[in-house]
Amino acid sequence: MAFLNSARAVLFTAPYWVLTGGLPGAAVAAPFGFMDWTAIPRGTRARRIGALHGGGNTIVSLLFLAAWLLREPRSVPPLNSLVCAWLAVAGALVTAWLGGELVCRLGVGVDEDAGLDAPRSVGRS
């Protein structure tokens, strides 16, 4: 949003190229996350959180893709591109928390004796 108060082209060119690099990174990471998720036993809290994490990241990636497609590299992005990007950022914060819940609270991918049904880190247990 800093570009709205500035005529510096780099402030709206750089985010375009960040999206250009980040989208392939998401595409490469997704199959590995899916393989990790399939290794989690069915019926566990970890499996449900993993499904939310992966599904949420799919939506986030699609929103970032829409934001990228709606903009030009050297022009001010239109409002619909900015809305997609901000929704994606908000979604990424949620999915990052879910990923942290998987690793830090439930021990998925960290401990072979992980507590796959451990209670929530926030709210009721």
RAQUICOR-V482966 format. One record per residue. N is the residue number from 1. RES is the residue in one small letter. SS is DSSP state (helix for helix, strand for strand, loop for the rest). PSI is psi as a letter, one per 40 degrees, with the letter a starting at -180 (NA if undefined). D_FIRST is the distance of its C-alpha to the first C-alpha in whole Angstrom. Layout:
# RAQUICOR-V482966
((N & RES & SS & PSI & D_FIRST) (N & RES & SS & PSI & D_FIRST))
This chain:
# RAQUICOR-V482966
((1 & m & loop & e & 0) (2 & a & helix & d & 4) (3 & f & helix & d & 5) (4 & l & helix & d & 6) (5 & n & helix & e & 8) (6 & s & loop & i & 10) (7 & a & loop & e & 12) (8 & r & loop & h & 12) (9 & a & loop & d & 12) (10 & v & helix & d & 12) (11 & l & helix & e & 8) (12 & f & helix & e & 9) (13 & t & helix & d & 12) (14 & a & helix & d & 12) (15 & p & helix & d & 10) (16 & y & helix & d & 13) (17 & w & helix & d & 16) (18 & v & helix & d & 15) (19 & l & helix & d & 15) (20 & t & helix & d & 18) (21 & g & helix & d & 20) (22 & g & helix & d & 19) (23 & l & helix & d & 21) (24 & p & helix & d & 24) (25 & g & helix & d & 24) (26 & a & helix & d & 24) (27 & a & helix & d & 26) (28 & v & helix & d & 29) (29 & a & helix & d & 28) (30 & a & helix & d & 29) (31 & p & helix & d & 33) (32 & f & helix & d & 33) (33 & g & helix & d & 32) (34 & f & helix & d & 34) (35 & m & helix & d & 37) (36 & d & helix & d & 36) (37 & w & helix & d & 36) (38 & t & helix & e & 39) (39 & a & loop & e & 41) (40 & i & loop & h & 40) (41 & p & loop & i & 43) (42 & r & loop & i & 43) (43 & g & loop & e & 43) (44 & t & loop & i & 41) (45 & r & helix & d & 38) (46 & a & helix & d & 37) (47 & r & helix & d & 37) (48 & r & helix & d & 35) (49 & i & helix & d & 32) (50 & g & helix & d & 32) (51 & a & helix & d & 32) (52 & l & helix & d & 29) (53 & h & helix & d & 27) (54 & g & helix & d & 28) (55 & g & helix & d & 28) (56 & g & helix & d & 24) (57 & n & helix & d & 23) (58 & t & helix & d & 25) (59 & i & helix & d & 22) (60 & v & helix & d & 19) (61 & s & helix & d & 20) (62 & l & helix & d & 21) (63 & l & helix & d & 17) (64 & f & helix & d & 16) (65 & l & helix & d & 18) (66 & a & helix & d & 18) (67 & a & helix & d & 14) (68 & w & helix & d & 15) (69 & l & helix & d & 18) (70 & l & loop & e & 16) (71 & r & loop & i & 14) (72 & e & loop & i & 16) (73 & p & loop & d & 15) (74 & r & loop & f & 15) (75 & s & loop & i & 13) (76 & v & loop & h & 10) (77 & p & loop & i & 10) (78 & p & loop & i & 12) (79 & l & helix & d & 11) (80 & n & helix & d & 13) (81 & s & helix & d & 12) (82 & l & helix & d & 9) (83 & v & helix & d & 11) (84 & c & helix & d & 13) (85 & a & helix & d & 11) (86 & w & helix & d & 10) (87 & l & helix & d & 14) (88 & a & helix & d & 15) (89 & v & helix & d & 13) (90 & a & helix & d & 15) (91 & g & helix & d & 18) (92 & a & helix & d & 18) (93 & l & helix & d & 18) (94 & v & helix & d & 21) (95 & t & helix & d & 23) (96 & a & helix & d & 23) (97 & w & helix & d & 25) (98 & l & helix & d & 27) (99 & g & helix & d & 28) (100 & g & helix & d & 28) (101 & e & helix & d & 31) (102 & l & helix & d & 32) (103 & v & helix & d & 33) (104 & c & helix & d & 33) (105 & r & helix & d & 35) (106 & l & loop & e & 37) (107 & g & loop & e & 37) (108 & v & loop & h & 37) (109 & g & loop & e & 37) (110 & v & loop & d & 38) (111 & d & loop & h & 41) (112 & e & loop & d & 44) (113 & d & loop & f & 45) (114 & a & loop & i & 42) (115 & g & loop & g & 42) (116 & l & loop & e & 41) (117 & d & loop & f & 41) (118 & a & loop & i & 40) (119 & p & loop & i & 39) (120 & r & loop & i & 35) (121 & s & loop & e & 33) (122 & v & loop & h & 32) (123 & g & loop & a & 34) (124 & r & loop & i & 37) (125 & s & loop & NA & 39))
